[in-house]
Amino acid sequence: MSAETASAPPPATMKTAAGGGLRERKKERTRRTIRTEAFRLFREQGYNETTVEQIAAAADISPSTFFRYFPSKEQVALADDLDPIVIAAIEAQPKDMTLLAAFKQATLDAFAALTPEEFAFEKERVELLHSVPELRGAVAQEIQRNVGMIAEIAARWTGRASDDFEVLAFAGALTGAMMAFIDRDPFSSEQIIRVIDFLETGMSSL
């Protein structure tokens, strides 16, 4: 990893915190510091070898303060700060677009909003999740969470229930298609757009 990657901050929440009060900004800085130091330690000595106590010490906080921000070391890696950016980008799209078209444009907008350092952090985070065996069970839970999140977005977009058959099928198809390529390039907007384009054609090229 380059020095630039090593100092990369987590994305998204620092953008949402900018308009908050002093207390909120201080909390966001602490959260970012915890994640930045945690990933530095993961990189330097390995995920399994890194303890909560070490992360807390590196972030200059107590272990009890760590647990006010994250319930476990696992959640430091799992927390997806891009979700609010993507959700906001989708909801900002014109409602006369198809849902897949809205996802496509929102993906482009969300990636464009990331600085190179933020992109580097998210890429490293996703690579970590899919390279550490001990995190694979958590990743499976994340897949289910993503299906639920996309179903909620689709439900709001279409005015249907989140457990509607077609809404759930849409959420499962999109999530599954993304996950099928996770080992090739775990954080690529081009890959995501290609998947969406393929689904949008009804997979008719097969």
Salt bridges, closest charged atoms under 4 A:
GLU37 OE1 - ARG40 NH2 2.83
GLU44 OE1 - ARG40 NH1 2.97
ASP80 OD2 - ARG125 NH2 3.53
ASP81 OD1 - ARG31 NH2 3.04
ASP81 OD2 - ARG35 NH1 2.86
ASP83 OD2 - ARG145 NH1 2.90
GLU91 OE2 - ARG156 NH2 2.86
GLU118 OE1 - LYS15 NZ 2.48
GLU122 OE1 - ARG125 NE 3.05
GLU124 OE2 - ARG43 NE 2.74
GLU127 OE2 - LYS123 NZ 3.66
GLU142 OE2 - ARG145 NE 3.04
ASP164 OD2 - ARG160 NH1 3.27
GLU166 OE1 - ARG160 NH1 2.73
ASP185 OD1 - LYS123 NZ 3.27
ASP197 OD1 - LYS104 NZ 2.82
